[in-house]
Amino acid sequence: QVQLVESGGGLVQAGGSLRLSCAASGSIFSINSITWYRQNPGKQREMVAFITMDGYTNYADSVKDRFTISRDNVKTWYLQMNSLKPEDTAVYYCAAYTEPNGMDYWGKGTLVTVSS
């Protein structure tokens, strides 16, 4: 099993920056990729960015050139968010896809609020 804990959320003015962290524990060796999602109440969950273990990344069009997903050498992944907009306000979750069992594990989320 994999446990994930997000941190780094908060209140920021439009145009500002935040860096979210996703700390993993447990069977870290089984993680194939990490995905950041976001969701607002009453809205669909949106994929924001993901990164594979060999470094391939992909982003939602709405965050390209503003957000960057990365990892350190061990067990923490990051989402650097720049030029934040009010529409980026959401609860942000990180999720791990593991192999070989194909399981998804989720953190509890961290709230990002961008004021105009």
TAFEN-V791438 format. One record per residue. N is the residue number from 1. RES is the residue in three letters. SS is DSSP state (hx for helix, st for strand, lp for the rest). PHI is phi in degrees with one decimal (* if undefined). D_FIRST is the distance of its C-alpha to the first C-alpha in Angstrom with 1 decimal. Layout:
# TAFEN-V791438
{{N:RES:SS:PHI:D_FIRST} {N:RES:SS:PHI:D_FIRST}}
This chain:
# TAFEN-V791438
{{1:GLN:lp:*:0.0} {2:VAL:st:-126.0:3.8} {3:GLN:st:-111.4:6.8} {4:LEU:st:-126.9:10.1} {5:VAL:st:-131.5:13.5} {6:GLU:st:-91.5:16.7} {7:SER:st:-154.3:20.1} {8:GLY:lp:104.6:23.6} {9:GLY:lp:-70.9:24.9} {10:GLY:st:164.3:28.4} {11:LEU:st:-103.0:31.9} {12:VAL:st:-143.1:33.8} {13:GLN:st:-79.3:37.0} {14:ALA:lp:-54.7:37.4} {15:GLY:lp:92.8:37.7} {16:GLY:lp:-83.8:35.4} {17:SER:lp:-132.6:32.1} {18:LEU:st:-143.7:28.7} {19:ARG:st:-122.0:25.7} {20:LEU:st:-92.1:22.2} {21:SER:st:-120.0:19.3} {22:CYS:st:-130.9:15.6} {23:ALA:st:-98.6:13.8} {24:ALA:st:-107.2:10.3} {25:SER:st:-144.4:8.5} {26:GLY:st:93.1:5.9} {27:SER:lp:-81.9:5.5} {28:ILE:hx:-61.3:8.4} {29:PHE:hx:-62.1:10.3} {30:SER:hx:-87.5:8.7} {31:ILE:st:-72.7:9.8} {32:ASN:st:-97.2:13.1} {33:SER:st:-157.0:14.4} {34:ILE:st:-122.9:14.5} {35:THR:st:-123.9:16.7} {36:TRP:st:-97.5:18.7} {37:TYR:st:-120.2:20.0} {38:ARG:st:-142.3:22.6} {39:GLN:st:-155.5:24.2} {40:ASN:lp:-110.2:27.2} {41:PRO:lp:-56.1:28.1} {42:GLY:lp:81.8:29.8} {43:LYS:lp:-118.3:28.9} {44:GLN:lp:-71.0:26.5} {45:ARG:lp:-67.5:23.4} {46:GLU:st:-121.0:24.3} {47:MET:st:-72.5:22.4} {48:VAL:st:-100.4:23.7} {49:ALA:st:-163.9:22.4} {50:PHE:st:-142.5:19.8} {51:ILE:st:-142.6:19.4} {52:THR:st:-92.6:18.2} {53:MET:lp:-67.0:17.4} {54:ASP:lp:-95.6:21.1} {55:GLY:lp:94.7:22.3} {56:TYR:lp:-71.2:23.5} {57:THR:st:-125.5:23.8} {58:ASN:st:-149.7:25.0} {59:TYR:st:-134.1:26.3} {60:ALA:lp:-67.3:27.7} {61:ASP:lp:-57.7:31.5} {62:SER:lp:-68.4:31.8} {63:VAL:lp:-121.2:30.1} {64:LYS:lp:-55.8:31.2} {65:ASP:lp:72.5:33.2} {66:ARG:lp:-118.6:32.1} {67:PHE:st:-110.1:28.3} {68:THR:st:-136.3:26.5} {69:ILE:st:-99.6:22.9} {70:SER:st:-156.4:22.0} {71:ARG:st:-140.9:19.6} {72:ASP:lp:-91.0:20.4} {73:ASN:lp:-80.3:19.9} {74:VAL:lp:-122.7:16.7} {75:LYS:lp:-147.6:14.0} {76:THR:st:-130.7:16.0} {77:TRP:st:-115.2:17.4} {78:TYR:st:-130.1:20.6} {79:LEU:st:-128.9:22.7} {80:GLN:st:-85.2:26.4} {81:MET:st:-117.9:28.5} {82:ASN:lp:-115.7:32.2} {83:SER:lp:49.1:35.2} {84:LEU:lp:-64.7:33.4} {85:LYS:lp:-121.4:35.1} {86:PRO:hx:-55.3:35.2} {87:GLU:hx:-72.0:33.5} {88:ASP:hx:-82.9:30.4} {89:THR:lp:-60.2:29.9} {90:ALA:st:-180.0:26.6} {91:VAL:st:-87.2:23.3} {92:TYR:st:-104.3:21.1} {93:TYR:st:-120.5:17.4} {94:CYS:st:-109.2:15.0} {95:ALA:st:-135.8:12.5} {96:ALA:st:-112.0:10.3} {97:TYR:st:-101.3:10.8} {98:THR:st:-115.5:9.0} {99:GLU:lp:-129.0:10.9} {100:PRO:lp:-88.8:11.9} {101:ASN:lp:-82.7:10.3} {102:GLY:lp:67.5:11.4} {103:MET:lp:-89.8:8.8} {104:ASP:st:-108.4:9.5} {105:TYR:st:-124.0:7.9} {106:TRP:st:-125.8:10.9} {107:GLY:lp:-86.2:12.5} {108:LYS:lp:-90.6:15.4} {109:GLY:lp:96.3:18.0} {110:THR:st:-138.4:21.1} {111:LEU:st:-87.1:24.6} {112:VAL:st:-115.6:27.1} {113:THR:st:-123.1:30.7} {114:VAL:st:-112.2:33.4} {115:SER:st:-92.2:36.9} {116:SER:lp:-89.7:40.0}}
